[in-house]
Amino acid sequence: MKKSELIEKLGEKFPHIAKNDVEKIVNSMLDRMIGALRDNDRIEIRGFGSLFVKFRQGREARNPKTGKRLTIQAKRVPFFKAGKELKELVNKNA
């Protein structure tokens, strides 16, 4: 699902809220989540899952096409871990 599709579905579910307001709410929520991850905060949504940041050490690698050695810089990477309820709902009729 794309962000525009989410906004559309929420607009259909809550017709008394203007579509522009729904878009502002979704954007505000996503901006706050991004800010929390930037600050190394963990985001936990009960029944859905949690988002957190892991640190990856820098390392040496090589380009498989040319064989040239590369240095990959250390970086922070966002991760998502699905919650128990979400896992159960996804597998309910599998």
Buried (B, 14 or more C-beta within 10 A) or exposed (E): EEEEEBBBEBBEEEEEEEBEEBBEBBEEEEEEBEEBBEEEEEBEEEEBBBBBBEEEEEEEEEEEEEEEEEEEEEEEEEEEEEBEEBEEEEEEEE
